[in-house]
Amino acid sequence: MEKSNLSSVKKESIRAIFNAVSSKEQITRSEIAAKTGLSLMTVGKVVDALIEREIFCQAKEIRPSSGRRAGLISLSAPNFFLIIDLSSHNFVLSAIDIGFRVIDRMMYEYNSDFYFEENLYIFLKNVNIYLRRRFDRNLCSGVGVSLPGAYNSADDRVNSARLPEINTVNIRESIHSVLNLPICLLEQDIKLAATSNITLVPDYQKKVISYLYIGESIDAATISQGQLLYGANFLAGQICALPMGSGTTVGKIIEESQNQEDIADVLVYIIRVLCCVIDPHEIIIECDRYKLSNGYLDMLTEQLSGHACFTNRSMPKISLNQGSIKHAHRGLVMKLRDMWVDSLN
């Protein structure tokens, strides 16, 4: 039996309906229409087609009273995305389903006795074995790679100051030669994490929003009017190279810090630079290295308010965002899922 054709429905509408269903455990057609602003006819056509493809399923609403019961729509497809994280020496493979749940993970401990390329090859061979034993490859709907620097597709290389050993490796070629899976997307981790966080801000398409990630070092990214700023050489946001006097840099101070108090002055300095140069509406901070509290953010705001550049009106909103999935991985899955949904026609 031929499946329903969705070619007459805009891809943006299919994405919006898919995202509405994936955001809740169960949702009715009328709730999807209200959430997306689409007509019930469009919602019904897409929902029925995706039920037919076994991507959505439908159950009847349980109601104590009599009357017509609404159909409750939820995700049912067992499809997943593979995320290969090469943003640090300790490589990670994550399998994340279409509802953003981590279903499996494998970590690789870097062996300093081997060259980078040798470590990468061993990791990928382990991934191959792991996939054969634990997964149905036919259910893999996309493979994404998180990288420590800007990726240049023309020469299949990465430009990374954080992990310079990766710069001589043909990334896509190396992964594909071992896994024999199509690599859908390769992107810098900070850009992915920024996308994951910033797109959650209401009306982000109309704003300038900066994102700071504090891990082994510190990186930043900015979205302006819905678009990531890459720079002429795809290097925008490498604030770890900013000088801090006495021959040291922002990144070096972060690397050598022992606690969150050690980085307070650095964060104040970085936020001042961002405000003077970019003037963002909001700054989002994600920190994997320390557990930053709202009180810590209040302290940063208080220090900033004492600087001549800021008034209560010119101070950007500063927020903290932490989640159960590494945000670079969530950003990859967001993009991979959109690509997969677009292919459902």
Phi, psi and omega in degrees: 000131182286135182284153180302141182270128179255010186297337180278353180260134180299143179301323180298325180289319178296318178300314183299318179293316179299315181295324179295318179292319183287343182279349180225157178294319178215145183207146179270165177299319180294325177291323177297315180299317180294322183287327184262342184077013180265160180288156177298329179295314179295315179301314181298318180297314181291315181300314180298319180295322181281334170293318179299325180275001180064028174269322171252158169228163184229135175233153178281139178297137177268117182231138179288334183264165178283170180120171183291131180264135181283153174279131180261120185262140176210166177287143178224343184295137179274012183297153180215167177241143176261129178246120177255114184257110178248024186280354174215176181296329180271094185293152181223139169247128176235138171252120185235130184279177186289351175261015179068029176256133177286120181257343176192158181207143176227132181245148180238127178270120185297136178255110184290351177282346181250157173290164180303313181301323179292318177298317180298317181297315180298316179301312182294324176295320177295321178299317180301313179296316180301315181294319181298323184278330192244345188227154168269110184299335180295340180269356178283116185262005177165150178238129178235151183236126177263125189241156182276004181199182182292136180260132178250108184292336182297320180245005177059039182234161178248142175251100184230124173277333181289323183224072188298341180296337183280345189293340182262003186262135171280100192293302183300316181299317182296316182291314183295324182295332181266314186273335183055040175238143178292127178272113185278326189207132172235127185208154178292136186302319183294324178294320179295315180296321178298314178301315181300319183277313189290327181290352175274349180283129178304135178057035182299335180294343182256006188236166170252118186230130178254149182232132178244131176242124180248112177229238175295329174227211179217138179223166180217159173210154181227136172250127178240122180053038176087357184244134175292140176269118183260327184088167184299324181246022180062027186248009181300135176102001181278067183287350178299340181271357180298133180286145178239016181087160179057031175075008180253171181232167177304313182299321181294321179295318178297316181300323186268357183291149181254338181205175184292334178294328181296335185256004182299311181297325179294315180297318177300316179298314182296316180297321177298317179298314180300318182292322181287323186268319187254329181056060184285155173288326184211148174237124180254131180246129171239129182231116176270344188276320180227161176270098180276134181259168175297329176296324178295319178295322177299321179295318178298316180297320179296318178295321180292323183294340178276357180269145186298337183287343191243143167234174179300328183280328184269352180288125178288158173290133179243123183229161181244133181229122178225139183221176183280336178253136176307130192293332175295323179292319179296320178297320177297314181296322177303313181289318179296321181293320176299318179297319180293314179300320179297335182274357186286347178299000000 
